[in-house]
């Protein structure tokens, strides 16, 4: 564990490095951020990060972080839960709730609950009312490296009252170390996707990918802007025990397979986000999650969590070269 920096509010942030086999991963206690992923024999990192803490406090707020307690968008910035309406922060376009706003877990300092050479568990407590939601909530994220080259993330959430949880990892991936992600091939085990409106919120339609630019059932190398990507892909079979659902391959033949328990994966092309001094489209954001805006659409699945039904997500990234 090493000192990474001090936040503007005076909190010390640590950088924890874990390793196993050919994989070395660096994690920050700010936002539970995956700051760096290194694969043996590859002379660059596979994720977009920064060595400067203030970058994460400014324009890189979501880079590598865990987002939640509600990831993605809530279209009307309110959630009805057990007959009560909870008003949420309208932090996008003055109308939409995105990634739990200014009180999201990506802005918080996590505590190191346990650490070994190949794993770290970070813990965070959200008081009742934080991010506009009820319940005193305890969140734990465990990152585990394993040989030959895999990283497993497990997110657990408990609460003392009914609430909503839908966490996601918000890592930007570039397996080539290039200026943009163009040239990567992407494959997703999804027969359907969620079309979006002008606010990038789901319209409610669950549309087939067949005969559309959203068909990634076979490996496809998308072009920048063709299609524009900030959409949820509906994983075949919905939430299940962990299984491979997505494959990403760079032009350098570095490949990543992602397995998850989640029913959806949001793909964002980074058209509007970039690191200081870098261009947009530098990395692809791949977010395993429940379907976005679920409380506002019947058939999207529930993100309700109770004391008797806690939250759990498991996602694994496996690398080869």
JOCOR-V881508 format. One record per residue. RES is the residue in one small letter. PSI is psi in degrees with one decimal (NA if undefined). D_CENTER is the distance of its C-alpha to the mean C-alpha in whole Angstrom. Layout:
res,psi,d_center
RES,PSI,D_CENTER
RES,PSI,D_CENTER
This chain:
res,psi,d_center
x,133.3,24
x,151.9,24
x,127.3,24
x,-33.5,22
x,-179.6,23
x,130.4,24
x,168.1,22
x,-20.5,25
x,5.3,25
x,10.8,26
x,131.5,24
x,134.0,24
x,132.5,21
x,152.4,21
x,122.5,19
x,128.7,19
x,127.7,20
x,154.9,20
x,150.3,21
x,139.8,23
x,-126.4,24
x,9.2,23
x,133.5,20
x,130.1,19
x,135.4,16
x,132.4,16
x,139.9,14
x,149.0,15
x,-8.9,16
x,115.3,15
x,7.3,11
x,40.3,11
x,133.5,10
x,103.1,10
x,-28.1,13
x,141.1,15
x,121.8,15
x,131.3,19
x,129.5,20
x,134.0,24
x,-6.5,26
x,122.1,24
x,19.5,25
x,163.4,22
x,155.7,18
x,-8.3,15
x,157.2,13
x,121.3,13
x,-169.9,14
x,152.1,17
x,3.9,20
x,117.2,21
x,-38.4,19
x,-25.1,20
x,-40.9,18
x,-27.3,15
x,-17.2,17
x,-111.1,18
x,-15.5,17
x,34.3,14
x,-31.5,12
x,-6.5,9
x,113.8,9
x,-2.5,7
x,164.0,7
x,130.7,6
x,142.8,6
x,-175.6,9
x,-17.8,12
x,108.5,11
x,159.5,8
x,-151.1,9
x,142.6,13
x,113.7,16
x,-39.0,19
x,9.3,22
x,35.8,20
x,150.5,22
x,129.0,21
x,128.3,24
x,115.6,24
x,43.5,27
x,-4.6,29
x,144.3,28
x,127.3,26
x,120.6,24
x,131.5,23
x,162.6,20
x,134.0,20
x,83.1,20
x,7.2,18
x,125.2,18
x,17.4,21
x,8.7,23
x,-24.5,22
x,143.8,18
x,118.8,16
x,124.6,13
x,33.0,10
x,14.9,13
x,-153.1,15
x,-14.6,17
x,15.0,16
x,160.8,13
x,-16.3,12
x,-15.1,10
x,4.6,14
x,156.6,15
x,119.1,17
x,154.3,16
x,144.0,19
x,112.4,20
x,-35.3,21
x,157.4,22
x,137.8,22
x,-175.2,24
x,-28.1,24
x,7.5,21
x,157.2,19
x,141.1,18
x,125.6,17
x,142.3,16
x,148.5,17
x,140.0,17
x,130.0,19
x,121.5,19
x,158.7,22
x,128.5,23
x,-19.0,23
x,136.3,20
x,22.3,18
x,6.9,20
x,152.2,20
x,166.5,23
x,136.9,23
x,118.6,23
x,135.9,19
x,124.2,19
x,135.6,15
x,135.7,15
x,125.8,12
x,127.7,14
x,126.5,13
x,120.7,16
x,144.0,18
x,149.3,20
x,150.1,23
x,-31.7,24
x,78.4,20
x,146.9,17
x,122.9,14
x,133.3,13
x,127.2,11
x,126.4,12
x,124.5,11
x,136.2,14
x,130.0,16
x,160.1,19
x,156.1,21
x,5.1,25
x,156.1,25
x,135.0,23
x,-171.2,20
x,138.4,17
x,133.2,13
x,87.1,10
x,156.3,7
x,146.8,4
x,136.7,2
x,51.0,3
x,139.2,6
x,121.2,9
x,135.4,11
x,107.3,15
x,-1.9,17
x,-12.9,20
x,27.5,20
x,175.6,22
x,-28.9,22
x,169.8,19
x,-4.1,18
x,136.6,21
x,-18.4,22
x,145.1,19
x,135.8,20
x,134.9,17
x,133.6,18
x,133.5,16
x,70.5,18
x,122.8,18
x,-15.5,21
x,161.1,20
x,171.5,17
x,106.9,17
x,153.8,19
x,160.9,19
x,-166.9,21
x,-18.1,22
x,13.4,20
x,26.4,17
x,145.4,17
x,139.1,18
x,-17.3,22
x,-19.6,22
x,139.5,23
x,101.8,21
x,142.0,23
x,143.5,24
x,-18.7,22
x,135.2,26
x,28.1,28
x,164.7,25
x,-7.0,23
x,9.9,20
x,100.0,21
x,27.7,20
x,-22.1,21
x,155.9,23
x,125.7,22
x,142.5,22
x,94.2,22
x,152.9,21
x,153.3,22
x,123.3,21
x,1.2,22
x,84.6,23
x,166.8,21
x,134.9,19
x,113.7,15
x,65.5,13
x,151.8,13
x,130.2,12
x,130.9,14
x,106.1,15
x,135.2,16
x,127.0,19
x,-7.7,20
x,-161.5,18
x,128.8,16
x,173.9,18
x,154.3,18
x,134.7,16
x,154.9,17
x,131.2,16
x,-12.6,15
x,143.5,14
x,131.9,16
x,129.9,16
x,128.8,19
x,170.6,20
x,-19.3,24
x,4.2,24
x,15.3,24
x,130.3,21
x,151.9,19
x,130.5,16
x,131.7,15
x,126.8,12
x,145.5,13
x,162.4,12
x,-9.7,13
x,159.5,11
x,-10.7,13
x,160.4,11
x,121.0,9
x,129.8,8
x,124.1,10
x,130.6,10
x,4.1,13
x,35.2,13
x,-22.5,17
x,12.2,16
x,143.7,15
x,160.7,16
x,155.0,17
x,129.2,21
x,2.4,23
x,170.4,21
x,163.8,21
x,167.9,18
x,20.4,17
x,-33.5,17
x,154.9,13
x,129.7,11
x,129.2,8
x,109.4,6
x,101.7,4
x,132.6,6
x,169.5,7
x,164.9,11
x,137.9,13
x,153.0,12
x,26.0,15
x,-38.7,17
x,-17.3,19
x,5.6,21
x,115.2,21
x,139.7,23
x,-5.7,22
x,-7.5,19
x,152.1,18
x,144.4,18
x,18.9,16
x,136.3,19
x,138.6,19
x,170.1,22
x,-30.1,24
x,-13.2,25
x,81.8,22
x,172.3,19
x,141.8,15
x,132.4,14
x,140.4,11
x,128.6,12
x,139.8,10
x,134.5,12
x,126.1,13
x,130.2,16
x,142.7,18
x,160.8,21
x,NA,24
